[in-house]
Structure formats: structure tokens, C-alpha cells
Amino acid sequence: MNFHVLTLFPEMIEAAFTTSITGRAMASGLLNLNAVNIRDYAEEKRKGRIDDYSYGGGAGMIMQAEPVYRAFCAAAAGLENPRVLFMTPQGRTFDQHFAAELAQEKDLVFLCGHYEGIDQRVLDEIVTDEVSIGDYVLTGGELPALVMMDAIARLVPGVLSNEDSAQTESFMGDGLLEYPQYSRPEEWHGKQVPPILLSGDHGKVDRWRREQSLLRTAQRRPDLCGGAVLDKKDRKFIREAGLEEYYDI
Ligand code: ADE
């Protein structure tokens, strides 16, 4: 998977993405990062400046169309109709389904804005998807792009060392939140690890974890319960635990 990022702060993207799991996947060739500095595509006469005043007035500077377009052409050279994702709070909200959809692509182009915005004409010409990472406003598109890149990267086969972990965690497959986890010691600050986890009975442990997931999802994210894939044992537990109002059973 190749990530192309059009940004005024390529070092911010590089620093984060070359760290930890995504960095390891880059080293092994599963992921590629092409961070393009839009400033390098400033018009000659403007000496590295890529922003200007807003026609019609108003505070704040606007990123001009031409440098953004040139940076895009450089990044996307040779790519056939790539998805071009513009980070904006006005966009479609990013979620796990969207991440899974984008993880199917070979190349993704992220456009990160700054200042008060980007000239609408270049957005109309190159952007395929406007994407928001949530209902709050950040100072630029770099953090949203990194959030998306991380969520997408971990779905690329081989990026996570245990391939299963991408599937069994929250929101994927069964649509439930993850169960609580514990490690050594058995007692910490007077709190015991749930005894069933020490029983060595894998069947019982799996059942307990599943029930914890069902319970947690009802308590914390009741909006997700309707989409959960349930089996007979789940339905029995839901009735016994009095969770019928949350799940479709
Ligand atoms: N740029 C500024 N805020 C943003 C957000 N919430 N999502 C995507 N891009 C943004």
C-alpha cells in the first residue's frame, strides 16, 4: 500500500508514520510513504509562499490552487484515478468500514489543508472524497491523515504480526467492543484477575470473553448492538443478563 501525502509539514507525517508498527511495515516493504511538501511547488515568483488573501474578504489566508495542483501532479504521476482524500470537518465521518474499504486500494493520496482553507477550484478538480475524523476542528489535516493512515495500514495483510488480531478486535467481524484483558501479577492494588482466566479451560475463557464483549457493548456503545452477529449461546446470555432491550434477539 502506497500512501501519498500532500502537506506543508512532511516531517510531521514522516516522524509519526516511521515509528512503531507502521515504521516496521515500511521497513519490510508492505507500506510506502511519499510525503510531498506543497511548499516545494510554490510559484517561482512567490518564493516559497503558497497562501494568499481570500477573495471577498475575511480573515485568514487561503492555500492557492496552483501549488496544491502541482504537488498533486508530482505525487500522483503514473497513478490511474487514485482516491484523493481531503481532510476536512465537512467530510464524511471516517469509521472502520471506511478504513476497510480504503485498505483495498493500492495507492491513496491524502491532501492536508492549513490556514483557513484551500481554493475550491483545485478541490473540485482533484478530490474524490472529503473526510472528517470527528466533530471537532483541528489546526490542520496532518493529524486526521495520520489517524486514517494508521487505521488503514493495520488492515493491510502482514502489517500486524498476528494477522488474526486485526479481525478479532473491536468493530470488525462481530461488531462488538473488546473484552477486558489482564496480565501479571494475579493481584494488583488488591484487585484480582477474574479467576476464570486462570482456569486453563479455553472454552470457558472464550465464553467469558464473549459475554464481557456483549455486556460492554450494551453498556458503552448501545448503538452498536443492533449490528452484532449473534449465535444461540449469545442469545441465551443476553436473556439471562437482561440485555434484551439492546440486542435484536
Ligand atoms: N481538519 C480540521 N479538523 C478536521 C477534522 N475533524 N477531520 C478532518 N480534517 C480536519
Boltz pocket constraint, residues with backbone or C-beta under 6 A from the ligand:
constraints:
  - pocket:
      binder: B
      contacts: [[A, 86], [A, 87], [A, 88], [A, 89], [A, 131], [A, 132], [A, 133], [A, 134], [A, 135], [A, 136], [A, 137], [A, 138], [A, 139], [A, 140], [A, 141], [A, 144]]
      max_distance: 6.0
